[in-house]
Amino acid sequence: MAGTAAAMNGVWGAAARRFRQDRVGMASLVVVMGFAWLVVAVAMGWLAGDWQRERAVSYAPPWGAAAGPAAMQPPESASEVPLLSLADVDPLAPRYAEWAERAKALQSAQPVLAEHLPMGADRLGRDVLAKALRGSQTSIFVGVMAAVLAAVLGTVLGAIGGFFGGWMGDVLEWVYNVFTAIPGILLILAFAAVVGHGSTGVVLILGLTGWTGIYRLVRAEFMKHVGRDYVRAAQAIGAPAWSRMFRHILPNVSHVILVQLSIHVVGFIKYEVILSYLGLGVGLDEVSWGSMLAEAQSELIQGYWWQLATATGFMAVFVMAFSLMTDALRDALDPKLRGLS
């Protein structure tokens, strides 16, 4: 057992050294860790805690940008409206001056709304940057947790089906064929009708419907590795089945799982956009990149581009960094490269 532990430490140690030598991978890791800190900060209320508060006039443009073609300006105060001389025909005319003073007092008591924000404002005057920060927390949580759930399900089921085979493999193949026989979007909509809305619901929907691709690849890898010499040697020294599956074979197929995990994170964030557009995504009291993009579609026609640009920018940076980091991890864990370190 000591030799096995030393070998495992050597495998992971060599992978860590190769990963540290990849500058792009390390830079991507820094960006991903920055987003992870952002998710924690938003969840703790340190950032974007008041994202629903009205901060500016409707569709206030970003700093340095001109106002939109139909940007709503603050309403004219009653004191600036010229009073008509209607005393002869309107019995309420003497009260107009009093009402104008009251309106002026009420307006002065209102908080002053900004005319510009760093990333602009939406139709309700909410800060788009705060919405994007809050949306990052929701979308990353949904994408990563759903991908992890799908990866765990696909890996465990694929390992069981590929390692044991027999009737267990036949049952899992039947379940796999049932899931893949239904179009993906219809299967997601069917689960959405049962599970319901909200971040947790979207995670369950995507995780329970997205494990099939990982299962197929992991099952094929386990079938390929189960008969190799190092697995037979572990069996000869009395290693139990779970040890051979998850301590010997799994590290040698981990690069496949990581690649699929990266693809699923990106794909699930896109599916969250679709679900939010159809009204089956996050709740009305939540915000995500998907709900921001769905809301920005009608705004873009009117010339208000900043919400679309902000949500797209946040999503593009995270997706690109996560993909590059996972590619670097895949190369570091690739068995064909271990002899080079």
N, C-alpha and C positions, 0 to 999 in steps of 0.2 A: 504493500500500500504506500510505503514511503517513496518507492520508485515511481509509482503512478502520480503521486502528488508532485514530485520533483519534475516529472515530465509535463504535467499540466502547467506548473509555474513557468517552465521553459517556453511552452507554447504561447502563453499569454504575455510573458515578458518580452519575447521576440516580437510579438505583434505590437506591443506598446512602443518598442524601440522603432519599428518601421513607421508607425503612425506619427511619432514625434519628428521623424525626418521629412515628413510630407508637409511643406509649408502651406499649401492650399488647404489641406485637411486641418491643420492647426488653426489657421485663420478662420475657417468655417466653424470650427469648434468654439472659438471665441464669440462669433456672432450668435450661434445657437445658445450658448450659455448666457449671452446678453438677453436674448428673448426669454430664456428660462427665468432669469432674474426679473424681467418685466412682468411675466405671468404671476410670479410670487408677489411682487410689489402691488400689482393691481388687485390680486385676491386678498391681500392684507389691508387694502384701502389706502396705501401710501400714494398711489397714483390714480388719477381719473376716478376718484371717489364721487365726484359731483358731475359726472358726464351728462346727466339728465337735466342739469340746471340751465336755464336760459342765460347765455353769456353775452350775446350780441344781437343785433338786428337780424332779421331773416335773410339768409343767403349773404351774410357779410363775407366779402372776399378775403383771401389770404393777404398777408403782408406783401406789399410790393406789387399786387395785382389790381387791375381796375375792377370796378364793380360790374356785376353781370348786367345783361341788357334789361332785366326787369327786377333788379334788386329792390326789395321793399325798404323804404326809408322810414324812420320814426315818424309817427303821425304828427301832423301839425297841431300845435297846442291851440286850445280854444281861444287863448288870448290874442293869437295872431290872426284869427279870422275876423274880418271887418264886420262890425255890428251894423245891421241894417236899421234904418229909421222906420220902424213899422208901428210906432205908438198909436197911430190913428186907426190902423186896421188889425193889429195884433194885440190883444190884451196882455200877453205874456212878455211883450217887449221890455217893460221895465225890469224884469227879472234876469235878462240876458247878462248884464254886467256882473250880477252876483254869481250866476252860474259859471261865468268865465273865470272869476277869481277862485272859485272852488276847484275848478278843473286845473287851474295853474298850481294850486296848493297840492293837489293830488299828484300831479306830474312831478313836482319837485321832490315829493316823498318817494317816488319810484327810483330804484337803482339805475344808474346811468349805464346804458348798454353800449358796448364797444361797436365801432364801425368796421374794425378789422381784427382778425385773429391770426395766429401763426399759420394755420391751415384752413382758415375760413370757418363758416358756420353753415348749418343745414337750415331747412325751412322753418324749424322751431327755434332757431337761434342757439342751438347747442354747439359746443366746440367740437369740430370735426377731429382734431388731434386727440382729444380726450376719448371720443367715440372709437377712434382707431386703436388706442391703447387698450380700452376695454374690450374691443372686438378681438384684439390679439389674444387676450386671455381666454376668451370663449373659443375661438377657432383653433388655437393651438391645443387647448385641452381636448376638444372634440377630435381633431385629426390624430393627435398622438395617442390618446387613450383608446380610440377606436382601432387604430392600427396595432397597438399592443395587444388588445383583446383578440383581434383577428389573427395576429402572429402566434399568440399562445395557443389558441384553438387549433389553428392549422398545423403548428409544430407538434403538439401533443398527439393529435389524431393521425398526422402523417407518420410520426415515429412509431405509433402502435401498429398502423396498417402496414408499414414497410418492414418493420422488425419481425412481427409475429406472423403476418400473412394469414392463410387459412380462412376459417369462417369469420374471424374478426376483420380481416382485410376485405372480405366480401361484403359484410354489413356496412363498413365505412365507404366502400366504393358505391354501394347503392345509395347511401345518404348523399354522397358527393354528386352522383348523377342526377338525383332529384333536384338539388339546389342549382346545378348548372343548366338543367333543362328549362328553367324559368328565366326569362329575360331579366337582367340585373336591375333595371330601373323599376320594373313591375314588382320584383321581389322586395325591393327597398320600400316602395309605396305600400305594399301589403303589410310589412312589418311596422311601418309608420302608423298605419291605421289601428294596429293593435297596441303598440307600445305607447304612442302619444308623443307630445311635443317636449321641448326643453333640452338642455345640453346632455343630461344623462340619457334621455330617450334617444337622441341622435347617436350617441356613443354605442348604445345597445343595438340600434338598427344597423349601423354600418359594421360593427364588429361581428354580429351574428350572421351577416350576409356576405362578408368579404373574406372569409377564411379559406375559401375553396382553392384559390390560386396557390396560396402558400402550402396547403395540404398536398396538392398534386406534386409540387417540386420536392417537398421534404420527404414524401413517401418514396419518390424515385431515388433520392439520394440515399435514404436508409436501405433500400433494397440493394443498392450498389455497394454500400459499405459493409453490410452485415456479414458477407462472406469473405471479407479480406483478412489477411493474416493477423493484423494487430487485434482485431475483434475476436478471432478464434483463440489467440494467445490469452486474451483476457478471460475468455470462457474456460480455457484449460486450467488457469490458476484459481478458478472458483468465483470469479466476479459475477454478481447477480445480474439479471436482465436489465434492471433500471440503471445499473452502473455502466453497463456496456452501451446502453442507449444514450444516456445523458452525460456521461463523463468521458466516453471514448469516441462515439460517433458524432454527437452533437457539435463539439468544437470544430470538427472537420467539415461540417455543413453550415456553420454559423454565417459564413459570408453570403450564402444564398438567402438565408433568413433576413439578414441585414438589408440586402438589396430590395427584397420584397417589402420589408418594413418601410423603407424610404419611399418606394413607389406607392404604397398604400397611404402613407401620411399625405402625400401630395394629392392622390386621388380622392381621399376622404374629405379633404378641405374643399375640393371642387364639388363633391356630392353635397356637402353642407351648404354650398352656395345654391345648388339646385333646389334642395329641400326648403331653404329659406325663401327662395323666390316663389315656390309653390305654396308657401304658408305652412309647411310641415317641419320647419327647422326649429330654431330657438324660439322661446316665448316672446310675447310682446314687450315684456319688461326687461329683455336682454338685448344685447347687440353683438353682432359678429361681423367678420369681413363679408360673409354672404349676405346678411341683411343690409349692410351698407351698400354693396354693389347693386342689390335689387332696388334699393331706394334711389340710388344715383342714376339709374337708367332714365327715369323721367326727368331728372334734373339736367342731364346732359343735353337733352333736346332744347332746353331753355338756355343753355350756355353756362350752367353752373357745373364746372368740371372738377372742382377741388375735392369733393368727397370721393369720387371715383378714383382720382389720381392718388389720394392718400391711402385708401384701402388697398388699391392695386400695388402701390409701392411697398407697403408693409408685407403683403402676402408674397410678393416676388422676392424680396430680400430673404425672408425666412425660408421659402421653398428652395431657393437656390443654395443657400448656406447648408440647409439640412441635407440636400442631395449630394453636395460636394463632400460633406463630412462623412456621409454613409459610404460614398465611393472610396474614400480614403480608408475607412474601416474595413471595407470588403477587401481591398488590396492588402492591407496589413494582415488579415486573417486567412488569406488565400493559401492553401497548403502548397501550391506550386512555388510560392515565393519564400517558403520557410528556409530552404537550403541556402538562400542568398544572404541571410543575415548572420 
